[in-house]
Amino acid sequence: MNKEEKRTIVPVWERRLLTLEEAAAYSGIGTRTLKTISDDPSCEFVLWIGRKRMFKRTKLDRFIDEAYSI
């Protein structure tokens, strides 16, 4: 990895959008559970970019804070 590539890496906790794998690692919720929850059209923390699902980090945090069980 060269110097320019190192400068463009943004830590997960500073990113606005996370991939499924990043969201799972960040939240501690499994990828299968995140897929199931985010398949619901009323899910507020998922953003679909074409076929790719991205997770809105701050809304995912809020969802976890307010959840009783998942």
Chimera marker file (.cmm) of the C-alpha trace (Angstrom):
<marker_set name="trace">
<marker id="1" x="0.000" y="0.000" z="0.000" r="1" g="1" b="0" radius="0.5"/>
<marker id="2" x="1.469" y="3.340" z="-1.002" r="1" g="1" b="0" radius="0.5"/>
<marker id="3" x="1.245" y="6.641" z="0.916" r="1" g="1" b="0" radius="0.5"/>
<marker id="4" x="-1.735" y="7.929" z="-1.093" r="1" g="1" b="0" radius="0.5"/>
<marker id="5" x="-3.753" y="4.764" z="-0.435" r="1" g="1" b="0" radius="0.5"/>
<marker id="6" x="-3.009" y="4.996" z="3.292" r="1" g="1" b="0" radius="0.5"/>
<marker id="7" x="-4.335" y="8.569" z="3.412" r="1" g="1" b="0" radius="0.5"/>
<marker id="8" x="-7.681" y="7.614" z="1.842" r="1" g="1" b="0" radius="0.5"/>
<marker id="9" x="-8.534" y="4.892" z="4.382" r="1" g="1" b="0" radius="0.5"/>
<marker id="10" x="-11.265" y="6.119" z="6.715" r="1" g="1" b="0" radius="0.5"/>
<marker id="11" x="-11.790" y="4.226" z="9.994" r="1" g="1" b="0" radius="0.5"/>
<marker id="12" x="-15.121" y="2.388" z="10.232" r="1" g="1" b="0" radius="0.5"/>
<marker id="13" x="-16.290" y="4.493" z="13.195" r="1" g="1" b="0" radius="0.5"/>
<marker id="14" x="-15.927" y="7.648" z="11.060" r="1" g="1" b="0" radius="0.5"/>
<marker id="15" x="-17.684" y="6.361" z="7.936" r="1" g="1" b="0" radius="0.5"/>
<marker id="16" x="-21.264" y="7.361" z="7.220" r="1" g="1" b="0" radius="0.5"/>
<marker id="17" x="-22.018" y="4.169" z="5.274" r="1" g="1" b="0" radius="0.5"/>
<marker id="18" x="-20.898" y="0.630" z="6.037" r="1" g="1" b="0" radius="0.5"/>
<marker id="19" x="-20.958" y="-2.521" z="3.952" r="1" g="1" b="0" radius="0.5"/>
<marker id="20" x="-22.793" y="-5.563" z="5.304" r="1" g="1" b="0" radius="0.5"/>
<marker id="21" x="-19.553" y="-7.085" z="6.591" r="1" g="1" b="0" radius="0.5"/>
<marker id="22" x="-18.408" y="-3.806" z="8.170" r="1" g="1" b="0" radius="0.5"/>
<marker id="23" x="-21.810" y="-3.287" z="9.816" r="1" g="1" b="0" radius="0.5"/>
<marker id="24" x="-21.702" y="-6.813" z="11.239" r="1" g="1" b="0" radius="0.5"/>
<marker id="25" x="-18.194" y="-6.337" z="12.647" r="1" g="1" b="0" radius="0.5"/>
<marker id="26" x="-19.051" y="-2.856" z="13.951" r="1" g="1" b="0" radius="0.5"/>
<marker id="27" x="-22.343" y="-3.829" z="15.606" r="1" g="1" b="0" radius="0.5"/>
<marker id="28" x="-21.721" y="-7.401" z="16.677" r="1" g="1" b="0" radius="0.5"/>
<marker id="29" x="-24.886" y="-8.466" z="14.849" r="1" g="1" b="0" radius="0.5"/>
<marker id="30" x="-24.481" y="-11.320" z="12.377" r="1" g="1" b="0" radius="0.5"/>
<marker id="31" x="-24.673" y="-10.748" z="8.639" r="1" g="1" b="0" radius="0.5"/>
<marker id="32" x="-27.690" y="-13.049" z="8.296" r="1" g="1" b="0" radius="0.5"/>
<marker id="33" x="-29.630" y="-11.101" z="10.941" r="1" g="1" b="0" radius="0.5"/>
<marker id="34" x="-28.672" y="-7.756" z="9.411" r="1" g="1" b="0" radius="0.5"/>
<marker id="35" x="-29.823" y="-9.007" z="5.993" r="1" g="1" b="0" radius="0.5"/>
<marker id="36" x="-33.162" y="-10.122" z="7.417" r="1" g="1" b="0" radius="0.5"/>
<marker id="37" x="-33.765" y="-6.837" z="9.250" r="1" g="1" b="0" radius="0.5"/>
<marker id="38" x="-32.656" y="-4.687" z="6.310" r="1" g="1" b="0" radius="0.5"/>
<marker id="39" x="-34.839" y="-6.567" z="3.799" r="1" g="1" b="0" radius="0.5"/>
<marker id="40" x="-37.856" y="-4.867" z="5.397" r="1" g="1" b="0" radius="0.5"/>
<marker id="41" x="-38.816" y="-1.833" z="3.259" r="1" g="1" b="0" radius="0.5"/>
<marker id="42" x="-39.400" y="0.216" z="6.435" r="1" g="1" b="0" radius="0.5"/>
<marker id="43" x="-35.812" y="-0.313" z="7.664" r="1" g="1" b="0" radius="0.5"/>
<marker id="44" x="-34.419" y="3.178" z="8.268" r="1" g="1" b="0" radius="0.5"/>
<marker id="45" x="-30.730" y="2.306" z="8.522" r="1" g="1" b="0" radius="0.5"/>
<marker id="46" x="-30.280" y="0.679" z="5.113" r="1" g="1" b="0" radius="0.5"/>
<marker id="47" x="-29.531" y="2.504" z="1.858" r="1" g="1" b="0" radius="0.5"/>
<marker id="48" x="-29.790" y="0.573" z="-1.390" r="1" g="1" b="0" radius="0.5"/>
<marker id="49" x="-27.330" y="1.592" z="-4.088" r="1" g="1" b="0" radius="0.5"/>
<marker id="50" x="-28.488" y="-0.498" z="-7.001" r="1" g="1" b="0" radius="0.5"/>
<marker id="51" x="-28.315" y="-4.039" z="-5.633" r="1" g="1" b="0" radius="0.5"/>
<marker id="52" x="-25.778" y="-3.167" z="-2.954" r="1" g="1" b="0" radius="0.5"/>
<marker id="53" x="-27.021" y="-2.589" z="0.576" r="1" g="1" b="0" radius="0.5"/>
<marker id="54" x="-25.173" y="-0.053" z="2.671" r="1" g="1" b="0" radius="0.5"/>
<marker id="55" x="-25.821" y="0.669" z="6.341" r="1" g="1" b="0" radius="0.5"/>
<marker id="56" x="-26.178" y="4.180" z="7.727" r="1" g="1" b="0" radius="0.5"/>
<marker id="57" x="-23.897" y="3.981" z="10.750" r="1" g="1" b="0" radius="0.5"/>
<marker id="58" x="-25.571" y="6.591" z="12.967" r="1" g="1" b="0" radius="0.5"/>
<marker id="59" x="-29.074" y="5.215" z="12.308" r="1" g="1" b="0" radius="0.5"/>
<marker id="60" x="-27.799" y="1.684" z="12.955" r="1" g="1" b="0" radius="0.5"/>
<marker id="61" x="-26.392" y="2.938" z="16.281" r="1" g="1" b="0" radius="0.5"/>
<marker id="62" x="-29.763" y="4.485" z="17.141" r="1" g="1" b="0" radius="0.5"/>
<marker id="63" x="-31.581" y="1.265" z="16.188" r="1" g="1" b="0" radius="0.5"/>
<marker id="64" x="-29.318" y="-0.762" z="18.480" r="1" g="1" b="0" radius="0.5"/>
<marker id="65" x="-29.706" y="1.771" z="21.332" r="1" g="1" b="0" radius="0.5"/>
<marker id="66" x="-33.502" y="1.588" z="21.144" r="1" g="1" b="0" radius="0.5"/>
<marker id="67" x="-33.822" y="-2.188" z="20.549" r="1" g="1" b="0" radius="0.5"/>
<marker id="68" x="-34.917" y="-4.499" z="23.328" r="1" g="1" b="0" radius="0.5"/>
<marker id="69" x="-34.039" y="-7.647" z="21.406" r="1" g="1" b="0" radius="0.5"/>
<marker id="70" x="-32.952" y="-8.560" z="17.897" r="1" g="1" b="0" radius="0.5"/>
<link id1="1" id2="2" r="1" g="1" b="0" radius="0.2"/>
<link id1="2" id2="3" r="1" g="1" b="0" radius="0.2"/>
<link id1="3" id2="4" r="1" g="1" b="0" radius="0.2"/>
<link id1="4" id2="5" r="1" g="1" b="0" radius="0.2"/>
<link id1="5" id2="6" r="1" g="1" b="0" radius="0.2"/>
<link id1="6" id2="7" r="1" g="1" b="0" radius="0.2"/>
<link id1="7" id2="8" r="1" g="1" b="0" radius="0.2"/>
<link id1="8" id2="9" r="1" g="1" b="0" radius="0.2"/>
<link id1="9" id2="10" r="1" g="1" b="0" radius="0.2"/>
<link id1="10" id2="11" r="1" g="1" b="0" radius="0.2"/>
<link id1="11" id2="12" r="1" g="1" b="0" radius="0.2"/>
<link id1="12" id2="13" r="1" g="1" b="0" radius="0.2"/>
<link id1="13" id2="14" r="1" g="1" b="0" radius="0.2"/>
<link id1="14" id2="15" r="1" g="1" b="0" radius="0.2"/>
<link id1="15" id2="16" r="1" g="1" b="0" radius="0.2"/>
<link id1="16" id2="17" r="1" g="1" b="0" radius="0.2"/>
<link id1="17" id2="18" r="1" g="1" b="0" radius="0.2"/>
<link id1="18" id2="19" r="1" g="1" b="0" radius="0.2"/>
<link id1="19" id2="20" r="1" g="1" b="0" radius="0.2"/>
<link id1="20" id2="21" r="1" g="1" b="0" radius="0.2"/>
<link id1="21" id2="22" r="1" g="1" b="0" radius="0.2"/>
<link id1="22" id2="23" r="1" g="1" b="0" radius="0.2"/>
<link id1="23" id2="24" r="1" g="1" b="0" radius="0.2"/>
<link id1="24" id2="25" r="1" g="1" b="0" radius="0.2"/>
<link id1="25" id2="26" r="1" g="1" b="0" radius="0.2"/>
<link id1="26" id2="27" r="1" g="1" b="0" radius="0.2"/>
<link id1="27" id2="28" r="1" g="1" b="0" radius="0.2"/>
<link id1="28" id2="29" r="1" g="1" b="0" radius="0.2"/>
<link id1="29" id2="30" r="1" g="1" b="0" radius="0.2"/>
<link id1="30" id2="31" r="1" g="1" b="0" radius="0.2"/>
<link id1="31" id2="32" r="1" g="1" b="0" radius="0.2"/>
<link id1="32" id2="33" r="1" g="1" b="0" radius="0.2"/>
<link id1="33" id2="34" r="1" g="1" b="0" radius="0.2"/>
<link id1="34" id2="35" r="1" g="1" b="0" radius="0.2"/>
<link id1="35" id2="36" r="1" g="1" b="0" radius="0.2"/>
<link id1="36" id2="37" r="1" g="1" b="0" radius="0.2"/>
<link id1="37" id2="38" r="1" g="1" b="0" radius="0.2"/>
<link id1="38" id2="39" r="1" g="1" b="0" radius="0.2"/>
<link id1="39" id2="40" r="1" g="1" b="0" radius="0.2"/>
<link id1="40" id2="41" r="1" g="1" b="0" radius="0.2"/>
<link id1="41" id2="42" r="1" g="1" b="0" radius="0.2"/>
<link id1="42" id2="43" r="1" g="1" b="0" radius="0.2"/>
<link id1="43" id2="44" r="1" g="1" b="0" radius="0.2"/>
<link id1="44" id2="45" r="1" g="1" b="0" radius="0.2"/>
<link id1="45" id2="46" r="1" g="1" b="0" radius="0.2"/>
<link id1="46" id2="47" r="1" g="1" b="0" radius="0.2"/>
<link id1="47" id2="48" r="1" g="1" b="0" radius="0.2"/>
<link id1="48" id2="49" r="1" g="1" b="0" radius="0.2"/>
<link id1="49" id2="50" r="1" g="1" b="0" radius="0.2"/>
<link id1="50" id2="51" r="1" g="1" b="0" radius="0.2"/>
<link id1="51" id2="52" r="1" g="1" b="0" radius="0.2"/>
<link id1="52" id2="53" r="1" g="1" b="0" radius="0.2"/>
<link id1="53" id2="54" r="1" g="1" b="0" radius="0.2"/>
<link id1="54" id2="55" r="1" g="1" b="0" radius="0.2"/>
<link id1="55" id2="56" r="1" g="1" b="0" radius="0.2"/>
<link id1="56" id2="57" r="1" g="1" b="0" radius="0.2"/>
<link id1="57" id2="58" r="1" g="1" b="0" radius="0.2"/>
<link id1="58" id2="59" r="1" g="1" b="0" radius="0.2"/>
<link id1="59" id2="60" r="1" g="1" b="0" radius="0.2"/>
<link id1="60" id2="61" r="1" g="1" b="0" radius="0.2"/>
<link id1="61" id2="62" r="1" g="1" b="0" radius="0.2"/>
<link id1="62" id2="63" r="1" g="1" b="0" radius="0.2"/>
<link id1="63" id2="64" r="1" g="1" b="0" radius="0.2"/>
<link id1="64" id2="65" r="1" g="1" b="0" radius="0.2"/>
<link id1="65" id2="66" r="1" g="1" b="0" radius="0.2"/>
<link id1="66" id2="67" r="1" g="1" b="0" radius="0.2"/>
<link id1="67" id2="68" r="1" g="1" b="0" radius="0.2"/>
<link id1="68" id2="69" r="1" g="1" b="0" radius="0.2"/>
<link id1="69" id2="70" r="1" g="1" b="0" radius="0.2"/>
</marker_set>
